Amino acid sequence: MKEYTVKEIEALLPELGGEDDPRWEMLRRDERKSVQALLARFVKQKEREKVMRRRWEELMRYERELYAAGIERIAGIDEAGRGPLAGPVVAAAVILPPDAYLPGLDDSKRLTAAKREALFAQIEACAVAVGIGIVSAAEIDERNIYEATKQAMAKAVSALSPPPDYLLVDAMTVPCALPQRRLMKGDANSASIAAASIMAKVTRDRLMKELDRRYPQYGFARHMGYGTPEHLEAIRRYGITPEHRRSFAPVKEAAGVEN
């Protein structure tokens, strides 16, 4: 059997069949370090792909149950920004097609910013529909954060076109007439909710970066409005902006706002 060059082996690896393919044995017996390193990387990559496929199947179990019951358009709903001291709360609703596959998808909190951005683009490209709902800091102060979050979720659902048949919601109930299921830790257990968590998080982060350009002294692009020591010190030093949530206790304390 001919000896392949390293470049030829690199092109050959994706074409190999199962363990009974005779070329596997040929490659394992190749003493060149470069070939063994290439083989090890390929095997490791295949293992990663298997892990991601298993994780995807776990994330799709609720969706597959609903598909089996004849429900076609399932929207996952999640939010970002309930805890920060500044900026809006953002909700997203995502309908994925039944044949979707987004390797590496997970709860947005488990992913790096770069991975979230990459998945954001992939979700946009493959989704049947994406809806975004945004509720401002002023509205949060008027309603309270829980009610504002529900409003953002309702807005996100209303923005979906085509509309969904069923909702899977992360830990909340959306105020609408659609049938829905509330899943605790839904962003770690449902593909649709995980996709929504990424769309909401990336959308909100981008909004906070815009606010950072308007109010550079607060460092919004670094802490996204959360109550870090840097942020609290900036409030004490510069006061509050229209984007701060005046009803939140740390804002009141740092800025000396009266009830």
Backbone as CSV, one residue per row, in Angstrom:
resi,resn,N_x,N_y,N_z,CA_x,CA_y,CA_z,C_x,C_y,C_z
1,MET,0.860,-1.193,0.000,0.000,0.000,0.000,0.899,1.248,0.000
2,LYS,0.547,2.207,-0.827,1.383,3.407,-0.973,1.459,4.174,0.349
3,GLU,2.576,4.905,0.519,2.706,5.774,1.689,2.178,7.147,1.308
4,TYR,1.179,7.584,2.055,0.568,8.876,1.783,1.415,9.997,2.392
5,THR,1.360,11.145,1.761,1.964,12.332,2.375,1.053,12.799,3.506
6,VAL,1.597,13.635,4.390,0.787,14.161,5.498,-0.408,14.937,4.960
7,LYS,-0.205,15.691,3.907,-1.290,16.468,3.307,-2.370,15.550,2.750
8,GLU,-1.957,14.453,2.125,-2.926,13.485,1.589,-3.708,12.818,2.716
9,ILE,-3.027,12.533,3.835,-3.690,11.906,4.980,-4.730,12.850,5.575
10,GLU,-4.366,14.120,5.654,-5.293,15.122,6.192,-6.573,15.159,5.369
11,ALA,-6.445,15.036,4.039,-7.622,15.029,3.164,-8.359,13.699,3.240
12,LEU,-7.634,12.631,3.548,-8.214,11.297,3.584,-9.046,11.029,4.832
13,LEU,-8.630,11.559,5.963,-9.268,11.229,7.247,-10.788,11.377,7.244
14,PRO,-11.354,12.463,6.749,-12.821,12.579,6.781,-13.546,11.535,5.945
15,GLU,-12.823,10.885,5.012,-13.440,9.896,4.134,-13.392,8.486,4.700
16,LEU,-12.642,8.290,5.784,-12.469,6.939,6.314,-13.777,6.375,6.847
17,GLY,-13.952,5.067,6.674,-15.127,4.391,7.205,-14.927,4.007,8.663
18,GLY,-15.569,2.929,9.102,-15.477,2.473,10.481,-14.139,1.834,10.787
19,GLU,-14.067,1.195,11.969,-12.814,0.603,12.428,-12.302,-0.501,11.502
20,ASP,-13.209,-1.080,10.693,-12.782,-2.165,9.793,-12.159,-1.658,8.495
21,ASP,-12.140,-0.341,8.311,-11.491,0.222,7.127,-9.990,-0.055,7.243
22,PRO,-9.381,-0.759,6.279,-7.957,-1.137,6.387,-7.005,0.052,6.459
23,ARG,-7.457,1.193,6.031,-6.567,2.355,6.054,-6.304,2.840,7.480
24,TRP,-7.230,2.543,8.429,-6.985,2.913,9.822,-5.729,2.224,10.347
25,GLU,-5.621,0.927,10.075,-4.457,0.171,10.549,-3.183,0.708,9.917
26,MET,-3.287,1.067,8.640,-2.123,1.633,7.948,-1.683,2.928,8.633
27,LEU,-2.628,3.757,9.009,-2.292,5.023,9.646,-1.736,4.809,11.053
28,ARG,-2.306,3.855,11.778,-1.827,3.600,13.144,-0.392,3.078,13.145
29,ARG,-0.023,2.395,12.072,1.321,1.825,12.007,2.329,2.804,11.409
30,ASP,1.849,3.910,10.939,2.758,4.926,10.369,3.564,5.547,11.517
31,GLU,4.878,5.455,11.471,5.741,5.895,12.565,6.048,7.395,12.533
32,ARG,5.630,8.074,11.522,5.912,9.510,11.458,5.150,10.252,12.562
33,LYS,5.859,11.059,13.338,5.231,11.799,14.433,4.136,12.728,13.934
34,SER,4.361,13.339,12.784,3.376,14.267,12.233,2.071,13.552,11.910
35,VAL,2.188,12.316,11.424,0.987,11.540,11.105,0.255,11.145,12.380
36,GLN,0.984,10.703,13.399,0.353,10.300,14.655,-0.312,11.491,15.359
37,ALA,0.324,12.664,15.261,-0.269,13.863,15.850,-1.555,14.235,15.113
38,LEU,-1.532,14.118,13.784,-2.714,14.407,12.971,-3.837,13.435,13.300
39,LEU,-3.496,12.174,13.452,-4.481,11.141,13.779,-5.093,11.391,15.159
40,ALA,-4.247,11.752,16.117,-4.738,12.015,17.477,-5.699,13.199,17.488
41,ARG,-5.363,14.244,16.740,-6.251,15.415,16.667,-7.587,15.056,16.033
42,PHE,-7.529,14.221,14.992,-8.756,13.823,14.296,-9.662,12.996,15.216
43,VAL,-9.061,12.039,15.925,-9.843,11.190,16.840,-10.453,12.043,17.954
44,LYS,-9.673,12.979,18.473,-10.167,13.861,19.539,-11.321,14.721,19.044
45,GLN,-11.205,15.219,17.812,-12.265,16.033,17.236,-13.540,15.205,17.062
46,LYS,-13.392,13.954,16.624,-14.548,13.069,16.463,-15.230,12.818,17.792
47,GLU,-14.444,12.671,18.852,-15.021,12.479,20.184,-15.788,13.719,20.628
48,ARG,-15.212,14.906,20.342,-15.909,16.153,20.680,-17.237,16.246,19.942
49,GLU,-17.222,15.846,18.675,-18.447,15.889,17.879,-19.509,14.945,18.440
50,LYS,-19.078,13.776,18.918,-20.029,12.827,19.524,-20.636,13.418,20.798
51,VAL,-19.788,14.064,21.600,-20.277,14.683,22.844,-21.283,15.779,22.522
52,MET,-20.980,16.620,21.521,-21.895,17.696,21.154,-23.205,17.147,20.597
53,ARG,-23.138,16.061,19.832,-24.353,15.457,19.302,-25.204,14.884,20.425
54,ARG,-24.563,14.236,21.414,-25.322,13.706,22.561,-25.974,14.854,23.335
55,ARG,-25.227,15.931,23.531,-25.765,17.085,24.248,-26.946,17.680,23.485
56,TRP,-26.831,17.750,22.163,-27.923,18.268,21.350,-29.182,17.410,21.512
57,GLU,-29.018,16.106,21.492,-30.167,15.218,21.643,-30.815,15.393,23.018
58,GLU,-30.001,15.624,24.051,-30.549,15.902,25.383,-31.374,17.188,25.366
59,LEU,-30.829,18.220,24.708,-31.511,19.515,24.667,-32.808,19.469,23.862
60,MET,-32.921,18.527,22.958,-34.094,18.468,22.081,-35.218,17.583,22.616
61,ARG,-35.067,17.014,23.821,-36.060,16.023,24.253,-37.456,16.615,24.426
62,TYR,-37.563,17.827,24.955,-38.890,18.443,25.126,-39.486,18.800,23.763
63,GLU,-38.664,19.338,22.883,-39.138,19.668,21.546,-39.613,18.415,20.808
64,ARG,-38.867,17.331,20.921,-39.246,16.110,20.194,-40.556,15.537,20.726
65,GLU,-40.788,15.643,22.029,-42.072,15.200,22.590,-43.224,15.989,21.976
66,LEU,-43.024,17.290,21.818,-44.075,18.132,21.251,-44.253,17.873,19.758
67,TYR,-43.155,17.667,19.033,-43.274,17.322,17.619,-44.070,16.025,17.464
68,ALA,-43.788,15.059,18.324,-44.481,13.768,18.249,-45.972,13.915,18.513
69,ALA,-46.341,14.957,19.263,-47.761,15.218,19.561,-48.422,16.055,18.471
70,GLY,-47.685,16.339,17.401,-48.254,17.082,16.284,-48.099,18.586,16.360
71,ILE,-47.313,19.078,17.321,-47.087,20.524,17.455,-45.879,20.903,16.608
72,GLU,-46.050,21.873,15.732,-45.004,22.182,14.757,-44.080,23.324,15.174
73,ARG,-44.645,24.467,15.516,-43.810,25.639,15.795,-43.708,25.853,17.303
74,ILE,-42.544,25.507,17.842,-42.293,25.592,19.281,-41.321,26.725,19.527
75,ALA,-41.723,27.685,20.346,-40.853,28.821,20.651,-40.253,28.661,22.037
76,GLY,-38.954,28.796,22.122,-38.269,28.873,23.406,-38.167,30.327,23.829
77,ILE,-38.399,30.600,25.119,-38.399,31.982,25.616,-37.421,32.097,26.782
78,ASP,-36.582,33.120,26.752,-35.692,33.398,27.881,-35.383,34.886,27.905
79,GLU,-34.783,35.327,29.016,-34.472,36.743,29.198,-33.028,36.931,29.620
80,ALA,-32.590,38.176,29.510,-31.275,38.573,30.011,-31.425,39.933,30.665
81,GLY,-30.805,40.092,31.838,-30.773,41.411,32.445,-31.760,41.658,33.563
82,ARG,-32.146,40.626,34.286,-33.024,40.864,35.435,-32.254,41.474,36.604
83,GLY,-30.985,41.094,36.764,-30.234,41.502,37.937,-29.462,42.801,37.883
84,PRO,-29.111,43.330,36.709,-28.289,44.539,36.660,-28.956,45.763,37.283
85,LEU,-28.146,46.758,37.556,-28.617,48.020,38.132,-28.935,49.050,37.059
86,ALA,-28.580,48.754,35.822,-28.803,49.698,34.727,-29.099,48.936,33.443
87,GLY,-29.755,49.646,32.530,-30.061,49.053,31.238,-31.389,48.318,31.234
88,PRO,-31.836,47.905,30.052,-33.127,47.235,29.914,-33.058,45.767,30.291
89,VAL,-34.229,45.173,30.450,-34.334,43.723,30.479,-34.747,43.317,29.066
90,VAL,-34.105,42.288,28.541,-34.319,41.862,27.157,-34.763,40.404,27.147
91,ALA,-35.823,40.127,26.407,-36.283,38.748,26.237,-36.185,38.370,24.773
92,ALA,-35.997,37.081,24.526,-35.975,36.577,23.152,-36.870,35.360,23.046
93,ALA,-37.469,35.199,21.890,-38.273,34.025,21.566,-37.719,33.443,20.271
94,VAL,-37.461,32.150,20.260,-36.844,31.513,19.089,-37.608,30.251,18.715
95,ILE,-37.983,30.153,17.452,-38.562,28.921,16.899,-37.500,28.283,16.018
96,LEU,-37.037,27.111,16.405,-36.066,26.363,15.603,-36.793,25.369,14.702
97,PRO,-36.250,25.067,13.530,-36.854,24.026,12.697,-36.585,22.651,13.303
98,PRO,-37.450,21.671,13.050,-37.249,20.337,13.629,-35.917,19.692,13.274
99,ASP,-35.364,20.042,12.111,-34.102,19.432,11.688,-32.882,20.265,12.056
100,ALA,-33.054,21.246,12.923,-31.923,22.104,13.309,-30.842,21.290,14.009
101,TYR,-29.609,21.723,13.825,-28.494,21.179,14.609,-27.510,22.310,14.834
102,LEU,-27.341,22.695,16.092,-26.442,23.785,16.472,-25.420,23.234,17.468
103,PRO,-24.351,22.609,16.967,-23.356,22.032,17.870,-22.737,23.074,18.785
104,GLY,-22.649,22.736,20.064,-22.085,23.665,21.032,-23.120,24.540,21.695
105,LEU,-24.387,24.460,21.262,-25.440,25.256,21.888,-25.602,24.861,23.344
106,ASP,-25.764,25.855,24.211,-25.965,25.602,25.634,-26.483,26.879,26.269
107,ASP,-26.777,26.792,27.557,-27.138,27.968,28.339,-26.092,29.053,28.090
108,SER,-26.541,30.266,27.781,-25.610,31.347,27.432,-24.583,31.613,28.524
109,LYS,-24.956,31.362,29.790,-24.027,31.629,30.908,-22.847,30.667,30.899
110,ARG,-22.972,29.550,30.211,-21.888,28.562,30.153,-20.929,28.814,28.994
111,LEU,-21.220,29.805,28.175,-20.446,30.032,26.963,-19.628,31.316,27.047
112,THR,-18.538,31.352,26.296,-17.748,32.573,26.205,-18.480,33.588,25.329
113,ALA,-18.090,34.843,25.439,-18.699,35.880,24.610,-18.505,35.574,23.125
114,ALA,-17.333,35.073,22.758,-17.056,34.760,21.352,-17.953,33.627,20.859
115,LYS,-18.155,32.610,21.699,-19.014,31.489,21.313,-20.460,31.944,21.200
116,ARG,-20.898,32.830,22.114,-22.270,33.353,22.023,-22.472,34.117,20.725
117,GLU,-21.498,34.934,20.355,-21.611,35.704,19.118,-21.696,34.774,17.901
118,ALA,-20.885,33.710,17.901,-20.903,32.764,16.779,-22.252,32.060,16.695
119,LEU,-22.760,31.631,17.837,-24.058,30.945,17.848,-25.196,31.900,17.516
120,PHE,-25.090,33.166,17.922,-26.092,34.172,17.574,-26.293,34.199,16.060
121,ALA,-25.196,34.248,15.320,-25.276,34.282,13.857,-25.865,32.994,13.301
122,GLN,-25.483,31.851,13.887,-26.001,30.563,13.416,-27.498,30.432,13.689
123,ILE,-27.928,30.904,14.864,-29.351,30.840,15.212,-30.153,31.733,14.265
124,GLU,-29.661,32.952,14.037,-30.327,33.860,13.092,-30.485,33.216,11.724
125,ALA,-29.461,32.488,11.296,-29.466,31.903,9.951,-30.424,30.719,9.836
126,CYS,-30.589,29.946,10.901,-31.370,28.714,10.771,-32.770,28.799,11.363
127,ALA,-33.042,29.762,12.228,-34.322,29.814,12.938,-35.494,30.065,11.992
128,VAL,-36.629,29.477,12.318,-37.869,29.774,11.613,-38.271,31.219,11.904
129,ALA,-38.091,31.635,13.160,-38.406,33.008,13.562,-37.677,33.349,14.852
130,VAL,-37.335,34.633,14.980,-36.738,35.162,16.212,-37.487,36.435,16.585
131,GLY,-37.910,36.551,17.839,-38.553,37.763,18.326,-37.794,38.313,19.518
132,ILE,-37.676,39.618,19.590,-36.975,40.283,20.689,-37.941,41.241,21.385
133,GLY,-37.932,41.222,22.714,-38.721,42.162,23.496,-37.829,42.918,24.462
134,ILE,-37.948,44.242,24.496,-37.085,45.084,25.333,-37.950,45.976,26.217
135,VAL,-37.644,45.991,27.507,-38.342,46.864,28.458,-37.292,47.718,29.159
136,SER,-37.484,49.029,29.130,-36.481,49.979,29.605,-36.376,50.022,31.126
137,ALA,-35.320,50.669,31.593,-35.112,50.855,33.033,-36.265,51.639,33.652
138,ALA,-36.765,52.655,32.946,-37.878,53.455,33.476,-39.125,52.604,33.655
139,GLU,-39.376,51.714,32.682,-40.541,50.827,32.779,-40.353,49.799,33.897
140,ILE,-39.124,49.367,34.096,-38.831,48.445,35.197,-39.165,49.113,36.527
141,ASP,-38.788,50.377,36.656,-39.084,51.120,37.886,-40.591,51.287,38.092
142,GLU,-41.327,51.459,37.015,-42.782,51.625,37.115,-43.484,50.336,37.517
143,ARG,-43.021,49.213,36.982,-43.743,47.956,37.129,-43.165,47.058,38.238
144,ASN,-41.900,46.924,38.324,-41.040,46.008,39.077,-40.435,45.023,38.085
145,ILE,-39.300,44.467,38.436,-38.523,43.688,37.474,-39.238,42.411,37.050
146,TYR,-39.990,41.800,37.940,-40.694,40.560,37.581,-41.742,40.837,36.502
147,GLU,-42.571,41.850,36.717,-43.604,42.184,35.739,-42.989,42.696,34.444
148,ALA,-41.895,43.438,34.550,-41.219,43.941,33.356,-40.646,42.793,32.527
149,THR,-40.146,41.772,33.199,-39.615,40.610,32.489,-40.721,39.883,31.740
150,LYS,-41.869,39.704,32.381,-43.005,39.071,31.709,-43.446,39.894,30.497
151,GLN,-43.430,41.231,30.650,-43.799,42.092,29.531,-42.815,41.924,28.375
152,ALA,-41.516,41.860,28.686,-40.503,41.675,27.640,-40.712,40.345,26.924
153,MET,-41.038,39.300,27.682,-41.291,37.991,27.070,-42.518,38.034,26.164
154,ALA,-43.575,38.703,26.616,-44.785,38.817,25.796,-44.487,39.574,24.504
155,LYS,-43.673,40.619,24.601,-43.275,41.381,23.415,-42.496,40.488,22.444
156,ALA,-41.592,39.678,22.974,-40.786,38.799,22.123,-41.665,37.796,21.387
157,VAL,-42.644,37.235,22.084,-43.561,36.268,21.459,-44.382,36.956,20.373
158,SER,-44.865,38.166,20.656,-45.670,38.911,19.683,-44.878,39.251,18.426
159,ALA,-43.559,39.341,18.555,-42.710,39.709,17.414,-42.408,38.523,16.500
160,LEU,-42.821,37.319,16.877,-42.529,36.143,16.062,-43.440,36.078,14.835
161,SER,-42.834,35.819,13.689,-43.587,35.626,12.457,-42.881,34.559,11.610
162,PRO,-43.512,33.400,11.432,-44.873,33.032,11.817,-45.004,32.864,13.331
163,PRO,-46.254,32.936,13.831,-46.464,32.800,15.270,-46.265,31.362,15.738
164,PRO,-45.951,31.186,17.017,-45.745,29.830,17.536,-47.062,29.124,17.876
165,ASP,-46.967,27.805,17.976,-48.110,26.999,18.432,-48.009,26.701,19.928
166,TYR,-46.783,26.768,20.449,-46.536,26.343,21.830,-45.274,27.038,22.325
167,LEU,-45.235,27.319,23.638,-44.078,27.982,24.235,-43.404,27.089,25.268
168,LEU,-42.081,27.089,25.240,-41.268,26.527,26.318,-40.562,27.715,26.964
169,VAL,-40.800,27.934,28.253,-40.365,29.166,28.908,-39.435,28.855,30.067
170,ASP,-38.363,29.621,30.161,-37.415,29.428,31.251,-37.968,30.003,32.552
171,ALA,-38.474,29.135,33.419,-38.811,29.446,34.820,-39.916,30.482,35.017
172,MET,-40.611,30.875,33.950,-41.668,31.879,34.088,-42.878,31.488,33.255
173,THR,-43.939,32.266,33.380,-45.127,32.103,32.553,-45.335,33.380,31.759
174,VAL,-45.513,33.258,30.461,-45.712,34.419,29.604,-47.193,34.790,29.604
175,PRO,-47.522,36.066,29.835,-48.923,36.483,29.837,-49.507,36.540,28.428
176,CYS,-49.905,35.372,27.928,-50.546,35.292,26.615,-51.406,34.029,26.596
177,ALA,-52.214,33.890,25.561,-53.180,32.787,25.501,-52.590,31.483,24.969
178,LEU,-51.357,31.511,24.529,-50.760,30.315,23.932,-50.491,29.233,24.974
179,PRO,-50.643,27.953,24.609,-50.252,26.881,25.527,-48.756,26.933,25.771
180,GLN,-48.348,26.644,26.983,-46.934,26.780,27.317,-46.536,25.871,28.457
181,ARG,-45.247,25.642,28.553,-44.684,24.846,29.647,-43.544,25.620,30.279
182,ARG,-43.586,25.707,31.586,-42.561,26.419,32.347,-41.504,25.399,32.770
183,LEU,-40.260,25.614,32.351,-39.173,24.687,32.660,-38.155,25.353,33.578
184,MET,-37.922,24.764,34.730,-36.868,25.270,35.594,-35.517,24.952,34.955
185,LYS,-34.625,25.929,34.976,-33.326,25.800,34.302,-33.521,25.394,32.844
186,GLY,-34.531,25.991,32.245,-34.858,25.650,30.864,-33.732,25.930,29.899
187,ASP,-32.924,26.969,30.172,-31.824,27.296,29.262,-30.744,26.221,29.237
188,ALA,-30.752,25.319,30.217,-29.794,24.211,30.230,-30.452,22.890,29.836
189,ASN,-31.763,22.927,29.538,-32.495,21.685,29.285,-33.314,21.685,28.003
190,SER,-33.391,22.802,27.313,-34.161,22.873,26.071,-33.358,23.630,25.022
191,ALA,-33.278,23.065,23.818,-32.541,23.725,22.735,-33.157,25.071,22.387
192,SER,-34.492,25.130,22.336,-35.163,26.374,21.959,-34.922,27.461,22.998
193,ILE,-34.983,27.088,24.277,-34.745,28.077,25.336,-33.277,28.488,25.362
194,ALA,-32.380,27.527,25.174,-30.947,27.861,25.128,-30.664,28.842,23.992
195,ALA,-31.294,28.610,22.837,-31.120,29.534,21.713,-31.647,30.920,22.076
196,ALA,-32.805,30.962,22.755,-33.370,32.248,23.175,-32.458,32.944,24.179
197,SER,-31.840,32.166,25.070,-30.947,32.770,26.069,-29.771,33.459,25.396
198,ILE,-29.267,32.871,24.311,-28.145,33.465,23.582,-28.588,34.725,22.839
199,MET,-29.750,34.648,22.193,-30.234,35.822,21.457,-30.498,36.991,22.408
200,ALA,-31.069,36.694,23.580,-31.349,37.752,24.551,-30.063,38.339,25.122
201,LYS,-29.123,37.464,25.493,-27.873,37.918,26.100,-27.040,38.757,25.137
202,VAL,-26.869,38.278,23.909,-26.057,39.015,22.939,-26.726,40.343,22.585
203,THR,-28.043,40.336,22.410,-28.759,41.579,22.106,-28.570,42.587,23.228
204,ARG,-28.722,42.135,24.473,-28.576,43.061,25.596,-27.131,43.558,25.725
205,ASP,-26.166,42.671,25.556,-24.764,43.098,25.638,-24.457,44.177,24.597
206,ARG,-25.008,44.029,23.415,-24.780,45.029,22.373,-25.407,46.365,22.765
207,LEU,-26.586,46.318,23.371,-27.229,47.550,23.831,-26.400,48.228,24.920
208,MET,-25.837,47.426,25.817,-25.025,47.994,26.892,-23.734,48.603,26.348
209,LYS,-23.205,48.035,25.296,-22.005,48.618,24.674,-22.340,49.961,24.020
210,GLU,-23.557,50.067,23.489,-23.989,51.358,22.956,-24.109,52.386,24.083
211,LEU,-24.662,51.952,25.224,-24.767,52.857,26.370,-23.390,53.254,26.886
212,ASP,-22.434,52.343,26.769,-21.070,52.645,27.200,-20.486,53.804,26.392
213,ARG,-20.843,53.884,25.121,-20.348,54.985,24.293,-21.007,56.304,24.696
214,ARG,-22.242,56.241,25.179,-22.940,57.450,25.618,-22.506,57.883,27.017
215,TYR,-22.190,56.910,27.851,-21.813,57.183,29.246,-20.509,56.450,29.575
216,PRO,-19.402,56.835,28.976,-18.153,56.068,29.116,-17.628,55.985,30.544
217,GLN,-17.999,56.923,31.413,-17.455,56.925,32.770,-18.002,55.797,33.645
218,TYR,-19.055,55.118,33.187,-19.673,54.075,34.019,-19.143,52.663,33.738
219,GLY,-18.484,52.464,32.616,-17.919,51.148,32.320,-18.932,50.087,31.935
220,PHE,-20.045,50.511,31.329,-21.104,49.555,30.996,-20.636,48.397,30.113
221,ALA,-19.684,48.643,29.219,-19.215,47.588,28.317,-18.466,46.491,29.064
222,ARG,-17.972,46.823,30.265,-17.245,45.813,31.044,-18.167,45.013,31.962
223,HIS,-19.076,45.699,32.650,-19.912,44.979,33.634,-21.364,44.813,33.214
224,MET,-21.741,45.354,32.059,-23.091,45.213,31.503,-24.184,45.707,32.444
225,GLY,-23.833,46.623,33.316,-24.825,47.202,34.214,-24.956,46.526,35.559
226,TYR,-24.217,45.445,35.771,-24.296,44.742,37.056,-23.619,45.568,38.159
227,GLY,-23.938,45.229,39.388,-23.487,46.021,40.528,-22.078,45.723,40.981
228,THR,-21.118,45.871,40.102,-19.719,45.660,40.457,-19.216,46.826,41.299
229,PRO,-18.119,46.647,42.045,-17.547,47.775,42.786,-17.260,48.975,41.888
230,GLU,-16.765,48.722,40.684,-16.483,49.798,39.728,-17.755,50.578,39.408
231,HIS,-18.845,49.856,39.168,-20.102,50.504,38.800,-20.663,51.311,39.973
232,LEU,-20.647,50.739,41.164,-21.170,51.442,42.338,-20.365,52.705,42.632
233,GLU,-19.056,52.611,42.446,-18.211,53.783,42.664,-18.529,54.873,41.638
234,ALA,-18.790,54.475,40.388,-19.136,55.451,39.358,-20.457,56.146,39.685
235,ILE,-21.428,55.383,40.229,-22.706,55.993,40.616,-22.483,57.011,41.735
236,ARG,-21.669,56.635,42.714,-21.376,57.568,43.818,-20.694,58.838,43.306
237,ARG,-19.834,58.656,42.317,-19.046,59.784,41.828,-19.801,60.662,40.828
238,TYR,-20.542,60.029,39.911,-21.166,60.779,38.819,-22.695,60.866,38.926
239,GLY,-23.270,60.148,39.888,-24.728,60.130,39.970,-25.321,59.084,39.048
240,ILE,-26.628,59.147,38.844,-27.294,58.134,38.024,-27.706,58.716,36.682
241,THR,-27.836,57.833,35.708,-28.264,58.206,34.358,-29.728,57.803,34.183
242,PRO,-30.365,58.208,33.078,-31.724,57.736,32.801,-31.794,56.223,32.593
243,GLU,-30.638,55.583,32.417,-30.604,54.132,32.198,-30.477,53.344,33.496
244,HIS,-30.347,54.027,34.626,-30.251,53.318,35.903,-31.639,53.001,36.461
245,ARG,-31.710,51.891,37.172,-32.968,51.445,37.770,-33.064,52.038,39.175
246,ARG,-33.778,53.124,39.273,-33.850,53.864,40.523,-34.529,53.071,41.637
247,SER,-35.338,52.096,41.286,-36.049,51.311,42.295,-35.177,50.230,42.926
248,PHE,-33.979,49.983,42.373,-33.097,48.951,42.903,-32.304,49.526,44.084
249,ALA,-32.287,48.809,45.183,-31.684,49.290,46.424,-30.233,49.736,46.272
250,PRO,-29.361,48.992,45.606,-27.962,49.449,45.490,-27.837,50.787,44.778
251,VAL,-28.735,51.066,43.808,-28.707,52.360,43.125,-29.119,53.463,44.093
252,LYS,-30.187,53.215,44.833,-30.629,54.189,45.822,-29.527,54.505,46.838
253,GLU,-28.879,53.454,47.333,-27.867,53.640,48.365,-26.654,54.369,47.810
254,ALA,-26.206,53.970,46.626,-24.987,54.566,46.047,-25.214,56.021,45.649
255,ALA,-26.436,56.316,45.177,-26.715,57.668,44.688,-27.409,58.539,45.730
256,GLY,-27.802,57.943,46.848,-28.518,58.712,47.872,-29.913,59.104,47.429
257,VAL,-30.555,58.237,46.612,-31.908,58.516,46.116,-32.906,58.198,47.223
258,GLU,-33.846,59.092,47.436,-34.871,58.861,48.447,-35.983,57.992,47.874
259,ASN,-36.646,57.227,48.740,-37.758,56.389,48.305,-38.920,57.252,47.814
